[in-house]
Structures are given as structure tokens and as C-alpha cells.
């Protein structure tokens, strides 16, 4: 029961931040257990009474955490059985709603910030249609380089609608998960999305960052992630070096 001990430690650490509601602290622990594969598809979470006993929480608090897990697609409730784990997409993060950092679970994954987050207008002729609110709010632009075992595998450009994201541009994103920061700091959950994938020849900029020859083939992915916020989507343009690491995923 090592993971329960670790969870209690996490809950104790989270308690130091009194601004986070108790149900949200429990939600984050259970969500992490599901994302990490401690609970797999078809498994049952502990019962409400057991969760109350394990974490020292009231039943309404536990129910609120479970309700959020249901709303965000991690579990489903079945009368007479309890909370059942849904099948979660996985892969190396490109074909996943969990994000590259969570999906890889690899200590050798590094994230370098090439352009720190900065606000500005949306690019002209943007790939995906934007809502009126997104256009009016502008976007936060950030570029990153992701390395696995010191080899560059992803060069990505991120476009995040600048909608109620206080102090976002001052946060540290080096070696940290963008999805995790959005979830923890802003309660923004990734629900799904769409992506366009095609092979292209690397231009000078891409070839420099991915350490390949100019004109070598790379995989280019343009992605739109749907979130639990109305009219709030996360967009990215990713160039992938697949020489040593294939792109895969299950749905």
C-alpha cells in the first residue's frame, strides 16, 4: 500500500496551500493515480467510505472529487459497483490527452523554453477557426524544445488563448508539463481534440533545433485541444524527429 502512504504525504503537502479546496486536492491525487496507471481501465476506485477513512475527509467532499473525475472522463459511476476507471489514451503524448510529460514518465525527458510565454495577436491565417472570444482576447505564444536522452525529439510552438490566465507569463515552464500547470493553477482540463498530421521537409529553423539536415523529412502536427472551459482551446504546432522514436498511441 505504498501509493496510499505517498498519497497521504501529497495531501499533507497540499494542505499547506489553504486556497485549494479539499475536494480538489483529493481529485488531483486520484487523477494522478489514474494517469500513472495505478488504477487501470475497468478497475474500481476505493469506495466513498474508504476514501473518507484514508484521507480523513467528509463524504460530501469525497463525492465532489468523484463528480469532477466523472465530468472530466476519468471514471464512470455504476450503481451497485462504484467508481470504474475509464480507458485513457496513452502514447508518447502526441496522440494523448495526458501530455508528453505524463505519457512518457521518463526522467530523461527535458523541456527547454526557447521563447518565454508572451502575449500578442493571433497569427494571420491561423490553422484552426477561432471563436470570437479567443480572437478578442489574443493569445500567449511560447516555443519549446523537448529532448529525450539528450536528443531533441519535438520542437513545438504553442498558442494559448489569453483568457483569465493571471500571471501565466511569469511562470516557470522549464522541465515542467504545460498541461499540469494548466490543470493545477487554472483548473483547465484537456478533454480531447483534433490534429492534422503530415510529413514535410525541415526548413532551416527546424533543422537547427532538431539537429537534422536541412530538407530532411519531419512529421508536422497541428493540434487543437478541447478543454473544460467554454471557448477555451489550446493550440500547438509540433515538428517531430522520428529517426529514433516512433509516434504511436491507443484510443
Secondary structure, DSSP 4 states (H G I P E B T S, - for coil): -HHHHHHHHHHHHHHT-TTS-HHHHHHHHHHHHHHTTSS-TTPBPPPHHHHHHHHT--HHHHHHHHHHHHHTTSEEEETTTEEEEPP--EESSTT-SS-HHHHH--TTEEEEEEEEEEEEPPPTT-SS---HHHHHH-EEEEEEEEEETTEEEEEEEEEEE-SS-TTGGGS--TTS-HHHHHHHHH---EEEEEEEEEEEE--HHHHHHHT--TT-EEEEEEEEEEESSTT-EEEEEEEE--SSS---EE-
